[in-house]
């Protein structure tokens, strides 16, 4: 696996922190790593973007590249149109990833929001770049209610396009997981038919970088250069049994 696409099931679910964790674990395993952010939205010309955040957390050994930047926090196609700036074509993303792969063992391509967010006027998405690269996709999902549907739809969207979903990582596993999150943990692989490959603890992006790098392998499965075990994690966070007695329905 030379190029890995990282796509969320939506926005603000921990995709950048997961990308940084994968990068840090790979570096710790002795691999050379690059991160490619095709379209950065919602930041100004001189502000650090997601690729810079990955380098901050994972370390300066990681190479960062950004192809386009748009000031408003919108889908890349919309943000480019409103700013009067050129959009990105899948071929540009694929070519940049291929160039990086010539000098790196692993290239992480971090998308913008969900898998099918539009990059250009023709309706091309991150999935189209993944198809050109023939690259697997790591799905970053939220922990709580709604994640079974969004994760399963993302996995089905990949398969419908002849693409391979590598696995699912929970982008922000809560310190005090509620019943929904704990049940979702067990149900995600069944619903999406994609293996669970990790769970990054909530707030990990605020850790000092040295602690982040040291801990990252423990959040990810061996296929992502980590030591995390889905079986052990599921045992630790298994939902409680259904109560033997429950309150009567209202009005009965």
N, C-alpha and C positions, 0 to 999 in steps of 0.2 A: 504494500500500500504506500504509494508515493504521494498522491494527492487525496486529501480528505475534505469533503464539503461539510461545513457545519451550518445546519439550518435550524431555526427555532420553529415552534408551533405557533408563534406569535412574537410580540415585542415585549421587552422588559421582563424576560424570564431567566436571565443569567447566561445568555449565549456567549458573551465576550469572556466572562469568568470561566466558563467551561472550556472555551478555546484556549485560554491561558493555562488552565490546568492540564489539558492534553499536551500543550507545548512544553510545559515544565516537566511533566512525566517523561516525555520523549527525550528531552535534553538530559535528564537524569539517567536515562537508559543508554546514553551515549550517541543519540541521533542528532544530526544537524536539522534545524527546523526553521521554516519561514512561515509567516502569516500574511495572507493576502486579503485585504478588505476592498472589494471592488468599488462599492459605493458607500461613502460615509455621509450620512445626512445629520442635520441638526447641530452642527458645530461651525464655528467661524474659521477664517483662514489660518489663524495661528494657534488655534486651540488643539490640545491633544485629542485624537480620535480613538476608536476602538483598537486599532492596530498598535498604537502607542501604549494603550493600557495593557495589552497582552505582553508587550516587551517589559513594561514596568513590573508586572507580576511574575512573569516567567523568566526574565533575565535578559541581559544585553546580548547573550549568545543567539537570541532569536532575531532573524531578519524580518523587518516589517516593510510592507508595500501597500500603498493606497492608490487606486486608479482615478477616482473622481470624488469630489467633495461638493456637497450642496448645503446651503445654510439652514434651510427649514427642515424640521423633523417630520418629513413626509416620505411616502414611497419614492424610490429613486426617480421613476419616470415623472411623477408629479413635481417633485422638488426641482428636477432639472428644467422642466418646462416653465415653471414659475420664475426660476432664476435666469432663464434665457441661456442655459448652458447645455453643452452636448450631452446626450445620453450615452450609456454603455451598451455595446452589443455583446452577446455571449462569446463571440469569437475573440474579442479583446480580453475578456476574462480568462478564457481558456489559454490564449497565447501567453499571458502574463504568468499563469500558473505553470505552464510548461517550461518557461524560461527559468523560473525559480527552482523547478524540480531538477534542472541540470546540475545545480550546485548544492542541493539539499536533499536529505533522506526523506523528509516529510514536509509537505506544503499544506497548510490549513487555510481553506478558503471560507471566510466567514460571511454569510449572507446578511441581508438587511431585513429584519422581521421574519416573516414566514416564507415557506418555500416558493409560493407562487406570487410573491410581490413583483410587480412589473418593473423592469429595468429600462425599457424603451417604448417608443410609440407602437412598435409592432407587437407588443405584449409578451416579449421574451422575459424569462425569469431565470432564477438561479438553477432551476432544473434543466434548462437548456444548456447552460454552461457545464453542468455535471455530465450531461449526455455527450457533449463534445470531448470531455476529458475521460469519459468512461470511468468516473470516480464514484466510490461509495459515499453515502451521506449519513452523517451522525445527526440524529434528531435530538434537540434539546427541548425538554418539556417542563411544564410547571408541575407542582405536586398536587394541588387541590382540585376542587370540583371543576369539571369541564375538560380535564386533561385527557381522559380516555377518548373522547370524541375527537379532539383536535389532533392528538397523536396518531390515532387510527386513520384519520383523513389524510394526514401528511404521508404516512406510510403507504396508503393506497394511491396517493398522487404520484409517489415515486415509482411504484410498481407499474402503474398504468402507462408510465413513460419509459418502461424498460430499464429502470434504475434500481440499484440495490440499496435498501436501507441497512446500514451497518448495525445500528442499535440505538437505544435510547439512554440518555443521561438526564436525570432530574437536575435542573439548573440551580435550584435553591431549595434544598431540603430543610424544612423548618426545625428549629431547635425543639419545639414542642409540637410534634405532628398530631393533628386531629384525626378523627376516625376516617374521614374521607381520604386524607393523604395516605394513611396506612393501608387502607383497602386498595387505593389506586396503585400503590407500589406492587402489590401482588397481581393486580388485574391488568396492568399496562402490557406485559408481554403477551398475555392471552388475547387482549383486545386488538393490539396492533400487529401481533405475530412478528414482533421484533424483540430481540433479547435486551434485557436491562443491563447496561454497561457502566453504571455509576450513579452516584448521588453526591453532588457538591453541597456542603453545608451552607445554610443561609449566612450571609455576611462574610463569606470567605474573601471577597474582593477587598474588604477593609483590613485584612491581615497585613502585617509587615511583609514585604516581598520575600524575605528569607524564610519566614514561617510558611508562607503560601507554597513556596517551591518544595520545602521539606515535606509538607502534608499532601501535596497534589497526588502522588501515586496511590495514596490510601483511599482516594475518592473514586478511582477508576479501575476498571477490570483489566486483566492481563492483556487483552487485545488492544488496549490503549496504553500499554506500557505501565500499567498499575498493578496493585496488589488486592484491590477490592473484590469481595466475593458477594455476588447477589444472594446466594443461599444463606450466608451468614447474616447479611444485612436484613433480609426478609424475616429471618428468625428473630432478630433483635426487635424489629418494628412490626411484628405481626399484630393484626387487629385483635381486640379482645373478643371472646365468644359472645354470641348473641344472648342477651339476658333471658333467663328461664321464664320470668314473668315480665310483662310490660304493661304500661298504663292502658286502660281501655280507651278506644277512640272517643273523641269529643262528642257529646250528645247521646252516648249510649248509657 
